[in-house]
Amino acid sequence: MPAQQQLQPGFVPSLLLVTTIAVAITYGIVISGLPTELVLISCGALATLFTILHGGTWQSVMDIMGHKIKTALTAILVLYSIGMIIGTWMISGTIPYFIYHGLELVDPRYLYVMAFFGTAIVSTFTGTSWGSAGTLGVAIMGIATAMDVNLAITAGAVLSGAYFGDKLSPLSDTTIMASMVVGVDLYRHIRHLMFTSLPAAVLAATVYLLLGLNMGDSTATPAAISQGADQIRSLFDLNLWLMLPVVIVLAGSIRKKPTLVVLFLATLCAIVLALTVQQAPLSAVASAAVSGFNVELLSMIHPEIDADSLLPALLTLLNRGGLYSMHGAVLFVFCAFFFASALEASGVLQVVLNRTLAYVRSATGTILASLAAGMAIILATGNSYVTFFLTRELFAEQYRKRGLHPLNLSRSLEDGGMIPEPLAPWTVSAVYMAATLGVATIEYAPWALFNYLGLVFSIVLAVAGPWTRWFGVRRIAVEDDITENGGGGQVAEPVAR
């Protein structure tokens, strides 16, 4: 942050602003259901007024916002790329290929748990929750739509699996960054995450399994599912070549190639497949990429197709994607950035957190405070890297004073400062997931079980620590040097692991 942004307003005004914004967001978005964009702009305007009244300037807010847009430019372009991918993968038959076989092979009762484990596996191997949700997740949502399965629960399961795999993948940029910021070994960091991630994953998977087994007669009948599969088969030429775009995305992610390049190649491959396998005219393919796929585009290939004769659920499923479909999501990002920039320029979070730390005098309190701070910062800034650095700056010395190993801090960075991000509708991750999966954040958030169960288990371990010999919380002797990469002292053996 530029030096001129470091305001130091008083504690009482800072706490008042933070409380007012929290109430406005809760009442406006959660209770009243007002447009999130309007609420964010209003809160941003309030924070901007506070900034100006306490010595800041409008230019300072704009400078921070400009920096955020610059750093998030790739994410914005990825949003547009996902729109193109969905449109071209539809007309090429790639997504319909997955949906067709999913309808043939998947029992609706196990769809939720399959969504969790499927996206978890893809995220683990690729290190990207966005890539997992944007490929397999989209196909799973298509299957759920055709089966008339609850879309909010399905999206929550997709999100949970995607973040579980991302969190435990040595290829994940956020996992690497969390360990690097604190200065611990990456694989020791991942092993320490298991204490909270595995119980959260097991409990989430169990709930998804039970929800599926008890869904009753809410799903489409076998006849309707079979009819949907038959209609997909009549619309597209389905063969194994349609897997190529997915292979490109997975291979590119595993090899850590630039995201936009990988997505462009996957889109180009889908365009070629649409032209060759589906025999679609170039004009139809271009329309699908820009304006989104529509079944009526296939009438150029199959004049006998009557869209009115297709299942309504199938039309809802297939008619989507395109560059234009992401305009609303990108506008949302700009509104979120204005809010986050104004809040950051005001300096109130730093003031409130610093004052709060003065009252933290135990190991349990230190962990709980770092989790709360991480969640507050990620929900305010929407940037996990900023969250990691700020939280580390605030708590590294406090952890050492309380005899807590840095591995506990690196885990808290992820449990509190990264995993909850897609649960707040104003963050970039939430915008991406809502636009990609086709379910509003406020609808899928209650079902993204892993994304808050990890935080819950971190809290449980911290609170129960004094009575469990600090199971799952690594301790060190307070006087020892905790630096792992050299330093003057030795790291003490943990009291309990």
SVG drawing of the C-alpha trace seen along z (x, -y; Angstrom):
<svg xmlns="http://www.w3.org/2000/svg" viewBox="-42 -16 65 62">
<polyline fill="none" stroke="black" stroke-width="0.4" points="0.0,0.0 1.4,-3.5 2.7,-5.4 0.1,-8.1 -2.7,-5.5 -1.5,-4.7 -4.1,-6.6 -4.4,-6.2 -7.9,-7.1 -9.0,-6.7 -10.2,-3.3 -13.8,-4.3 -14.5,-5.9 -12.8,-2.9 -14.8,-0.4 -18.0,-2.4 -17.3,-2.3 -16.5,1.4 -19.7,2.2 -21.8,0.0 -20.5,1.6 -21.0,5.1 -24.6,4.3 -25.2,2.7 -23.9,5.7 -25.8,8.2 -29.1,6.3 -28.8,5.2 -27.6,8.4 -28.6,11.2 -31.8,10.0 -33.3,7.6 -31.9,9.1 -30.9,5.8 -28.6,5.8 -25.1,6.6 -23.6,4.0 -25.7,1.2 -24.8,2.3 -21.1,2.4 -21.1,-1.0 -22.9,-2.5 -20.5,-1.0 -17.6,-2.1 -18.9,-5.6 -19.3,-5.6 -15.7,-4.4 -14.5,-7.0 -16.2,-9.8 -14.6,-8.5 -11.2,-8.5 -11.5,-12.1 -12.7,-13.3 -9.6,-11.7 -7.0,-13.2 -7.1,-10.9 -8.1,-11.8 -10.3,-10.5 -7.2,-10.0 -5.8,-7.6 -8.9,-5.4 -8.5,-5.5 -4.8,-4.7 -5.6,-1.6 -8.4,-0.6 -6.1,-1.0 -3.6,1.3 -6.2,3.9 -7.5,3.9 -3.9,4.2 -3.2,7.2 -6.5,8.8 -6.5,8.1 -5.6,11.8 -8.6,12.9 -10.9,10.6 -9.7,11.9 -10.1,15.4 -13.7,14.6 -14.2,13.6 -12.3,16.7 -14.5,19.0 -17.5,17.4 -15.9,18.3 -15.0,21.7 -18.6,22.5 -20.0,21.3 -17.5,23.1 -17.5,26.3 -21.2,26.4 -21.3,26.1 -18.4,28.5 -20.2,31.1 -17.5,31.3 -19.8,30.4 -22.8,32.3 -20.5,35.3 -19.8,35.2 -23.5,34.6 -24.7,37.5 -22.4,40.0 -23.1,38.6 -26.9,39.1 -26.1,42.7 -23.8,43.6 -24.4,41.5 -27.1,42.3 -28.7,39.0 -28.5,40.1 -24.7,40.0 -24.3,36.9 -23.5,34.6 -20.7,36.8 -19.4,37.5 -19.3,33.7 -17.2,33.3 -14.7,36.1 -14.5,35.4 -13.6,31.8 -11.3,32.6 -9.3,35.0 -9.0,32.5 -8.0,29.7 -5.3,31.8 -3.7,32.7 -3.9,29.2 -3.7,27.0 -6.5,24.7 -10.0,24.5 -11.1,22.2 -9.9,24.7 -11.7,27.6 -15.0,25.7 -14.7,24.3 -14.3,27.7 -15.6,30.7 -17.8,28.4 -19.7,27.1 -20.3,30.6 -21.6,31.7 -23.9,28.7 -25.2,29.7 -25.9,33.2 -27.6,31.9 -29.8,29.6 -30.9,32.5 -31.6,34.7 -33.6,31.9 -31.3,32.2 -30.9,29.3 -28.5,26.9 -27.5,25.0 -26.3,28.2 -24.5,29.4 -22.7,26.1 -21.8,26.2 -20.3,29.7 -18.4,28.6 -17.0,25.6 -16.1,27.7 -14.3,30.3 -12.5,27.7 -11.1,25.9 -10.3,29.1 -8.1,30.3 -6.6,26.8 -5.7,26.5 -3.8,29.8 -2.1,29.5 1.6,28.7 0.8,27.1 -1.6,24.5 -0.4,20.9 -2.2,20.0 -0.8,23.1 2.7,22.3 2.3,18.6 0.9,19.4 3.9,21.5 6.4,19.1 5.0,16.0 5.4,17.6 8.7,19.4 7.8,23.0 8.4,26.0 5.6,26.5 5.1,30.2 5.2,29.8 2.6,27.1 0.3,29.4 0.7,32.2 -0.2,29.8 -3.3,28.7 -4.5,32.3 -5.5,31.8 -8.3,29.5 -8.8,30.4 -9.4,34.1 -12.1,33.9 -13.8,31.1 -13.6,33.2 -14.9,36.4 -17.8,34.6 -18.7,32.7 -18.6,35.9 -20.8,37.6 -23.4,34.8 -23.4,34.8 -23.9,38.6 -26.8,38.4 -28.4,35.5 -28.3,37.6 -29.6,40.7 -32.5,38.8 -33.5,36.6 -36.6,38.7 -38.6,38.1 -37.3,34.6 -35.2,35.7 -36.4,36.3 -37.8,39.7 -35.6,42.3 -37.8,41.8 -37.1,38.1 -33.4,38.6 -33.3,41.1 -35.2,38.7 -32.7,36.0 -29.8,38.2 -31.5,39.3 -32.1,35.6 -28.5,34.7 -27.4,37.7 -29.7,36.4 -28.2,32.9 -24.5,33.8 -22.1,36.2 -20.5,37.6 -17.1,39.3 -13.9,39.4 -12.3,36.6 -14.5,34.2 -12.3,34.8 -9.3,32.9 -10.2,29.4 -10.4,30.9 -7.0,32.7 -5.5,29.4 -6.8,27.6 -5.6,30.3 -2.2,30.7 -1.7,27.0 -2.7,26.6 -0.5,29.5 2.5,28.0 1.8,24.6 1.4,22.9 -0.1,19.4 -3.8,19.7 -5.0,17.5 -2.8,19.3 -4.2,22.6 -7.8,21.4 -7.2,19.9 -5.8,23.2 -8.7,25.1 -11.2,22.7 -9.4,22.9 -9.5,26.7 -13.2,26.6 -13.8,24.3 -12.0,26.8 -14.0,29.7 -17.3,27.7 -16.3,27.1 -15.1,30.7 -16.9,33.1 -20.3,31.2 -20.0,29.7 -21.2,26.4 -20.7,23.3 -18.2,20.8 -20.9,18.1 -22.6,20.4 -19.4,21.1 -18.5,17.4 -22.0,16.6 -21.6,19.3 -18.2,17.9 -19.4,14.3 -23.1,14.3 -23.4,17.8 -24.6,21.1 -28.2,21.5 -29.8,24.8 -31.3,22.8 -27.7,22.5 -27.8,26.3 -30.7,25.8 -28.1,24.8 -26.7,28.4 -30.0,30.2 -32.9,28.4 -35.2,31.0 -34.5,29.8 -37.5,28.2 -36.4,26.4 -40.0,26.4 -39.9,30.2 -36.9,30.4 -37.1,30.7 -37.2,27.2 -34.6,28.3 -32.3,29.3 -32.7,25.9 -31.9,24.2 -28.8,26.4 -27.4,25.9 -28.3,22.3 -25.5,20.5 -21.9,19.1 -20.3,16.6 -18.3,13.4 -21.4,11.3 -22.5,13.6 -19.6,12.4 -20.3,8.6 -22.4,8.7 -19.7,10.6 -17.0,8.1 -19.1,5.2 -19.5,6.9 -15.8,7.1 -15.4,3.3 -18.0,2.6 -16.2,5.0 -12.9,3.4 -14.3,-0.1 -15.6,1.1 -12.4,2.9 -10.2,0.0 -12.2,-2.6 -12.0,-0.3 -8.3,0.2 -7.6,-3.5 -9.5,-4.3 -7.1,-2.2 -9.8,-1.1 -9.1,2.6 -5.5,2.1 -6.5,-0.1 -9.2,2.3 -6.9,5.4 -4.0,3.8 -6.1,2.7 -7.6,6.1 -4.2,7.8 -3.5,5.9 -6.1,8.1 -4.9,11.4 -2.8,13.1 -3.1,16.9 -2.2,19.4 -5.9,20.1 -6.7,16.4 -3.9,15.8 -5.1,18.5 -8.7,17.4 -7.7,13.8 -5.6,14.7 -8.4,16.7 -10.9,13.8 -8.4,11.3 -7.7,13.4 -11.4,13.8 -12.0,10.1 -9.2,9.1 -10.0,11.5 -13.7,10.5 -12.7,6.9 -10.0,7.0 -10.8,10.1 -7.1,10.8 -5.6,13.8 -2.0,12.6 -2.7,9.3 -4.4,11.2 -1.5,13.6 1.1,10.8 -1.0,8.6 -2.0,11.4 1.6,12.6 2.8,9.1 0.2,8.8 0.6,12.2 4.1,13.7 5.6,12.2 2.4,13.0 2.6,16.6 6.3,16.8 5.5,15.2 2.7,17.8 4.9,20.8 3.1,21.5 5.0,23.0 4.8,21.0 3.0,24.0 0.0,23.1 0.1,19.6 0.4,20.8 -2.6,23.1 -4.6,20.3 -3.8,18.2 -5.6,20.7 -8.4,21.8 -9.3,18.2 -7.8,16.1 -8.4,18.1 -11.0,20.9 -13.9,18.6 -13.4,16.2 -16.0,17.6 -18.7,17.4 -18.9,13.6 -20.7,12.5 -18.5,9.4 -15.2,11.2 -13.7,12.1 -13.7,15.8 -17.4,15.7 -18.2,13.8 -16.3,16.4 -18.0,19.4 -21.5,17.9 -21.0,17.0 -19.4,20.3 -21.7,22.6 -24.9,20.6 -25.9,20.4 -25.9,17.2 -23.4,17.1 -26.0,16.6 -27.7,19.8 -24.6,22.1 -22.8,20.7 -24.7,22.6 -23.8,25.9 -20.1,25.1 -19.5,27.2 -15.7,27.6 -15.2,23.9 -16.3,23.2 -15.8,26.5 -12.0,26.1 -12.4,22.9 -14.6,24.6 -12.1,27.4 -9.3,24.8 -11.3,23.1 -12.1,26.5 -8.4,27.5 -7.5,24.1 -10.2,24.0 -9.7,27.7 -5.9,27.4 -5.4,26.9 -7.4,30.1 -6.0,32.2 -2.3,31.6 -2.6,29.4 -3.5,32.1 -3.1,30.8 -1.4,27.6 2.3,27.7 4.1,26.0 7.6,24.7 9.5,23.4 9.0,19.7 12.7,18.8 13.7,20.9 14.4,19.5 11.5,20.7 13.2,20.0 13.3,23.1 15.5,22.0 18.7,21.4 18.8,18.9 20.6,19.0 18.6,21.5 17.0,24.9 13.4,25.6 12.0,27.4 10.2,30.6 6.4,30.1 4.6,30.8 1.9,32.6 1.1,33.0"/>
</svg>
